[in-house]
Amino acid sequence: MASVTRIAVAALCVGAAVLYNPIATRLQVLGVTRNIYNVHGTGLRIIPDSAHCEDLHRHERSGLLFAACEPDDKQREQWFPPSDCRVHSMEYFAEPTKIRQGSFMVIDPQTLNAKRLSFVNFADPFVTHGIDMVPSIDDPRSLYIFAINHLPESFYPGAKATTQPIAHSRVELFHHWVGSDEVTHLRSIWDPLIRTPNDIFGISPTEFFVTNDHHYRCGFMRFLEDALPSAGWTDTIHVKLLKVRTSNETEGVKASVAIDKLHNNNGLGHGATPDEVIIGQAASGIIHIAKIVDGSKLHIEHTIQMQSATDNPTYFKDPYVKITGRDASGYVSLGLAHAVSWPDGVDPSIAYIVRRQGDETDNSAKSWNHTILWQDDGNVLRSGSAALLIAVDPSKNGNRKEAQMFLTGPVSQNIVVTKVAL
């Protein structure tokens, strides 16, 4: 009997050891064990009239920042399909014309002056989410912008009656002349493979990747999908356009699955090279470093387990390596610091820069160094989804490695900017 007892105890110890790391990681990612303290950098500032700008991108040639924002901080509470369908308003679903237009915001990172662009050839409701930009190779002022738009199914004539408000989310393609006050709508894009779109990776004005962040839109199965990292039920879609201008959202759209079996596939970012795609698995706190292969597929080369939830990862390329003798480049992740309470709390946020510290062939957790750049209890930045770093010229700040950091979130009242040490 004693030997049987010892075997049973040993088996329990082995089982506990096997389960400990995954459970501990899960609790850490969800923020269950995290003590929130503020890390705000220096010179913290707020950009006014920038509510609910979930995504943020930089136009390299001009240095300007672009975001897609809601008209105020109320609409998203009534209609935002990426959230559980229980928050959808039947009033908005029944009368989709009540849904107001979000807009694009352009920010000068030097002066922090911001302006909203007016639409040309676009009068539809615009419920913003992920965006990406593709500069023209012919004209440095010419810029194409892809943007997610979460329209309700009832917006379309002949929609079937339903007791559950359902989204018919699509991608919009716009054109903008950098420096102007307008953005022109070129076409809408939809395919049955575009189901729950979240973010976009632009390749050219006629080609992009788009993520589907959930398989289930609401209910217990959606909860289960978020809770279980093993629920690899989402995918990323490759889309090729045969026509840039058309009034038919399905005309000339060729879509295929670029990668599947991902958990809560969320944000996409441009990596260290033109063919590198950063994939954020939000609820599992994982960043994948992938390469574009065969023109339309994504192949994961490295995986980074973050210490918090993630969202729209970005890559910071240090332009002052030769001057300072140190390369501060790395992957930047802003996410919920206490994801377990989302979206019912003040939604604290945390941002890391992650750099490789081992051999390129080493994919273990030890091969990545995680440095906290930002942490907030939710009173300055409620929620967090995207962060961009812009390097500060070391000749102007005593040869220090610093950057301006712009941060925003899906339910943040404003975009914030601060200076952080690298």
C-alpha positions in Angstrom: 0.0 0.0 0.0 2.9 2.4 0.9 4.4 1.9 -2.6 1.1 2.6 -4.2 0.7 5.8 -2.1 4.2 6.9 -3.1 3.4 6.3 -6.8 0.2 8.2 -6.5 1.9 11.2 -4.8 4.7 11.1 -7.4 2.1 11.1 -10.2 0.3 14.1 -8.6 3.6 16.0 -8.3 4.5 15.3 -11.9 1.0 16.3 -13.0 1.2 19.5 -10.9 4.6 20.3 -12.5 3.2 19.8 -16.0 0.2 22.0 -15.4 1.9 24.7 -13.3 3.7 26.6 -16.1 0.6 26.9 -18.4 -1.6 27.9 -15.5 0.9 30.4 -14.1 1.4 31.9 -17.6 -2.4 32.1 -18.1 -2.9 33.9 -14.8 0.0 36.3 -15.6 -1.4 37.1 -19.1 -4.9 37.8 -17.7 -3.3 40.0 -15.0 -4.8 38.0 -12.1 -1.5 38.1 -10.2 -0.4 41.6 -11.4 0.0 44.5 -9.0 -0.7 47.7 -11.1 1.6 50.6 -10.6 2.1 53.6 -12.9 5.0 53.9 -15.2 4.4 57.0 -17.3 7.7 58.0 -18.6 8.3 61.8 -18.7 6.4 64.8 -20.1 3.1 63.0 -20.4 0.6 64.8 -22.7 -2.9 64.2 -24.0 -4.1 64.6 -27.5 -7.7 66.0 -27.3 -10.7 64.8 -29.3 -9.1 61.4 -29.9 -11.6 59.0 -28.3 -11.6 55.3 -29.1 -8.8 55.3 -31.7 -8.0 51.6 -31.5 -5.2 51.5 -34.1 -2.2 53.8 -34.9 0.2 53.9 -37.8 3.1 56.2 -38.9 3.6 57.4 -42.5 7.4 57.2 -42.8 7.9 59.8 -45.5 6.0 62.6 -43.8 6.4 61.4 -40.2 2.7 61.9 -39.6 0.6 59.5 -37.5 -2.8 58.2 -38.7 -5.6 56.7 -36.6 -9.2 55.8 -37.1 -11.4 57.2 -34.3 -15.0 57.2 -33.2 -17.0 60.5 -33.3 -17.4 60.4 -29.5 -16.9 58.1 -26.5 -20.6 56.9 -26.5 -21.2 55.1 -29.8 -18.9 52.2 -29.2 -20.9 51.3 -26.1 -24.0 50.9 -28.2 -22.6 49.2 -31.4 -19.2 47.5 -31.6 -19.5 43.9 -33.0 -15.9 42.9 -32.0 -17.3 42.9 -28.4 -19.7 40.3 -27.2 -23.0 40.7 -29.1 -24.8 41.4 -25.8 -23.5 45.1 -26.1 -25.1 45.6 -29.5 -28.0 48.0 -29.5 -31.2 46.7 -31.2 -32.1 50.3 -31.8 -28.9 50.8 -33.9 -29.5 47.5 -35.6 -33.1 48.4 -36.5 -32.0 51.9 -37.6 -28.4 51.7 -38.8 -28.6 55.3 -40.1 -28.3 56.3 -36.4 -24.8 54.9 -36.4 -22.6 57.9 -36.9 -19.4 58.2 -38.9 -16.0 57.6 -37.3 -13.1 59.4 -39.0 -9.4 59.4 -39.7 -7.2 61.5 -37.5 -3.9 62.8 -38.6 -1.3 63.8 -35.9 1.9 65.8 -36.2 4.2 64.1 -33.7 6.4 67.2 -33.4 3.7 69.7 -32.6 1.0 67.2 -31.5 -1.5 69.2 -33.6 -4.3 66.8 -34.8 -7.0 67.1 -37.4 -9.9 64.9 -38.6 -10.1 64.3 -42.3 -13.4 64.9 -44.1 -14.8 62.2 -46.4 -15.3 62.5 -50.2 -17.6 60.0 -51.8 -18.5 58.3 -48.6 -21.7 58.8 -46.6 -22.1 55.3 -45.0 -21.8 54.7 -41.2 -18.2 54.1 -40.3 -17.6 52.0 -37.1 -13.8 52.0 -36.8 -11.3 49.3 -35.8 -8.0 48.3 -37.5 -6.4 50.2 -40.3 -3.2 50.1 -42.4 -1.6 52.4 -45.0 0.2 51.7 -48.3 2.2 54.5 -49.8 2.2 54.9 -53.6 5.5 54.0 -55.2 4.9 56.8 -57.8 4.1 59.8 -55.7 5.4 60.4 -52.1 2.2 62.3 -51.2 -0.1 59.6 -52.4 -1.4 57.2 -49.7 -3.9 54.4 -49.7 -5.7 53.5 -46.5 -7.5 50.2 -45.7 -9.9 50.3 -42.8 -12.3 47.9 -41.0 -15.9 49.0 -40.9 -18.4 47.1 -38.7 -21.7 47.7 -40.4 -24.9 46.0 -39.2 -26.4 43.4 -41.4 -29.6 45.4 -41.5 -27.8 48.2 -43.3 -28.1 46.1 -46.5 -31.5 46.1 -48.4 -33.3 42.8 -48.1 -31.6 41.7 -44.9 -33.5 38.9 -43.1 -35.3 39.7 -39.9 -33.5 38.6 -36.8 -33.8 38.9 -33.0 -30.0 38.9 -32.7 -28.1 41.9 -34.1 -25.5 40.6 -36.5 -22.7 42.5 -38.2 -21.8 42.6 -41.8 -18.3 43.8 -41.3 -16.2 44.8 -44.4 -13.0 46.6 -45.4 -13.0 50.1 -46.9 -10.3 51.4 -49.2 -9.6 55.1 -49.2 -7.1 57.4 -50.9 -5.4 60.4 -49.3 -3.1 63.1 -50.5 -0.7 63.7 -47.5 -1.1 67.3 -46.3 -4.7 67.6 -47.5 -7.8 67.7 -45.3 -9.7 65.0 -47.2 -9.8 61.3 -47.8 -11.6 59.8 -50.8 -13.5 56.5 -50.7 -12.6 54.2 -53.5 -14.5 51.0 -52.7 -15.8 48.6 -50.1 -14.5 45.1 -49.9 -16.3 42.0 -48.7 -16.0 38.2 -49.1 -17.6 35.3 -47.1 -14.1 34.6 -45.6 -14.1 38.1 -44.0 -16.3 37.3 -41.0 -15.1 39.0 -37.8 -12.3 41.3 -39.1 -10.0 43.0 -36.7 -6.9 44.3 -38.3 -5.2 44.8 -41.6 -1.7 44.4 -43.1 -1.4 46.3 -46.3 0.9 44.9 -49.1 -0.2 47.2 -52.0 -3.2 49.2 -53.0 -4.7 46.0 -54.3 -3.5 43.4 -51.8 -3.7 42.9 -48.0 -4.1 40.5 -45.1 -7.0 40.8 -42.7 -7.5 38.9 -39.4 -10.7 37.3 -38.1 -10.5 37.6 -34.3 -13.4 35.2 -33.3 -15.2 32.2 -34.6 -18.2 32.7 -32.3 -19.8 36.2 -32.1 -21.4 35.8 -28.6 -22.6 33.5 -25.9 -20.9 30.8 -23.9 -18.9 29.5 -26.8 -17.4 32.9 -27.4 -16.4 33.0 -23.7 -14.9 29.6 -24.0 -13.0 30.7 -27.2 -11.5 33.6 -25.3 -10.7 31.6 -22.2 -8.9 28.6 -23.8 -5.6 29.3 -25.4 -6.0 25.9 -27.2 -9.1 27.2 -29.0 -7.3 27.8 -32.3 -10.4 28.7 -34.2 -9.4 31.9 -36.0 -7.5 32.7 -39.1 -6.0 35.4 -41.3 -7.3 36.0 -44.8 -5.3 37.1 -47.9 -7.2 39.4 -50.2 -6.4 40.4 -53.8 -8.3 43.1 -55.6 -8.8 43.0 -59.3 -10.5 46.4 -59.3 -9.6 49.4 -57.1 -12.7 51.5 -57.9 -16.2 49.9 -57.9 -19.6 50.3 -56.1 -19.9 46.6 -55.7 -18.2 45.3 -52.5 -17.7 41.8 -53.9 -16.6 42.7 -57.4 -13.0 41.6 -58.2 -12.3 40.3 -54.7 -10.2 37.1 -54.5 -9.8 35.8 -50.9 -8.0 32.8 -49.5 -6.8 31.6 -46.0 -3.3 32.7 -45.3 -2.9 31.0 -42.0 -5.4 29.3 -39.6 -5.7 27.5 -36.3 -4.7 30.6 -34.3 -6.2 31.6 -30.9 -7.9 35.0 -30.9 -6.0 36.2 -33.9 -6.1 39.9 -33.5 -3.6 42.6 -34.6 -1.2 42.7 -37.4 2.0 44.8 -37.6 4.9 45.4 -40.0 8.1 43.8 -38.8 11.8 44.2 -39.2 11.7 43.5 -43.0 9.1 44.1 -45.7 8.0 40.4 -45.7 7.8 40.1 -41.9 4.3 40.2 -40.4 3.8 40.5 -36.6 0.6 38.6 -35.5 -0.9 39.4 -32.1 -3.0 36.7 -30.3 -4.8 39.0 -27.9 -6.3 36.8 -25.2 -3.4 34.3 -25.1 -0.8 37.1 -25.0 1.2 35.6 -27.8 3.1 37.4 -30.6 4.1 35.4 -33.7 6.8 36.6 -36.1 5.7 35.4 -39.5 7.0 35.6 -43.1 5.0 36.0 -46.3 5.6 32.9 -48.4 4.3 32.0 -51.9 2.8 35.5 -52.1 -0.4 34.8 -50.1 0.5 32.6 -47.2 2.0 33.3 -43.7 4.5 31.0 -42.1 5.3 31.5 -38.3 9.1 31.6 -37.6 9.2 32.7 -34.0 6.7 32.9 -31.2 7.0 35.2 -28.2 4.9 34.5 -25.0 4.1 37.9 -23.6 3.5 38.6 -19.9 0.2 40.3 -20.6 -2.6 40.4 -23.2 -1.5 41.9 -26.5 -3.3 43.6 -29.3 -1.8 45.5 -32.3 2.0 44.8 -32.1 4.4 47.2 -33.8 8.2 47.1 -34.6 10.6 49.9 -33.6 13.6 50.2 -35.8 16.4 52.2 -34.1 17.7 54.8 -36.6 20.6 55.9 -34.3 22.5 52.6 -33.9 25.8 53.9 -35.4 25.7 57.1 -33.3 25.1 55.4 -30.0 26.8 52.1 -30.6 23.7 50.2 -29.3 20.7 48.8 -31.1 17.4 49.5 -29.2 15.2 48.0 -31.9 12.5 45.6 -30.8 8.8 44.5 -30.9 6.4 46.8 -29.1 3.3 45.4 -27.4 0.6 47.4 -25.6 -2.3 45.4 -24.0 -4.6 45.1 -21.1 -2.7 44.8 -17.8 -5.8 43.3 -16.1 -7.6 41.5 -19.0 -9.5 39.3 -16.6 -11.8 42.3 -15.8 -12.2 43.6 -19.3 -14.4 45.5 -20.1 -16.0 46.1 -16.7 -13.3 47.9 -14.9 -11.0 50.9 -15.4 -9.0 48.6 -17.8 -5.3 49.3 -16.9 -2.7 49.0 -19.6 0.9 47.8 -19.9 3.4 48.1 -22.8 6.6 46.2 -23.4 9.5 46.3 -25.8 10.8 42.8 -26.5 14.3 42.2 -27.9 16.1 39.0 -28.7 18.9 38.3 -26.3 20.0 34.9 -27.5 20.9 33.0 -30.6 18.6 33.5 -33.6 17.8 29.8 -33.7 16.8 29.8 -30.0 13.0 29.9 -29.7 12.8 29.4 -26.0 11.3 32.0 -23.7 14.8 32.8 -22.3 15.8 34.1 -25.7 13.6 37.3 -25.4 14.1 40.2 -23.0 10.9 41.9 -21.9 11.2 45.6 -20.7 8.2 47.5 -19.4 8.0 50.9 -21.0 4.5 51.9 -19.8 2.0 50.9 -17.1 -1.1 52.7 -16.1 -3.9 52.0 -13.7 -6.6 53.1 -16.2 -7.0 56.7 -15.0 -4.8 58.2 -17.8 -5.3 55.6 -20.6 -8.3 53.4 -20.2 -7.5 50.2 -22.1 -4.6 49.8 -24.5 -4.3 48.4 -28.0 -1.5 50.1 -30.0 1.7 51.8 -29.2 4.2 53.5 -31.5 7.8 54.6 -30.7 9.5 57.5 -32.5 13.2 57.8 -31.7 14.5 61.0 -30.2 17.7 62.3 -31.8 20.4 61.5 -29.2 22.4 64.7 -30.3 19.5 66.7 -28.8 19.2 64.9 -25.5 22.6 64.3 -24.1 23.2 61.1 -26.2 20.5 59.2 -24.3 18.4 56.4 -25.9 14.9 57.8 -25.8 11.7 57.8 -27.8 8.3 59.4 -28.0 5.7 56.8 -27.2 2.2 57.3 -28.6 -0.5 55.0 -27.0 -4.2 54.4 -27.6 -6.9 51.9 -26.7 -10.3 50.7 -27.9 -12.1 52.6 -25.1 -9.5 55.2 -24.3 -10.8 58.8 -24.0 -7.7 60.2 -25.7 -4.4 59.2 -27.3 -1.5 59.9 -25.0 2.1 60.6 -25.6 5.2 60.4 -23.3 8.9 60.1 -23.5 10.4 56.7 -22.5 14.0 55.5 -22.0 15.2 52.7 -24.3 
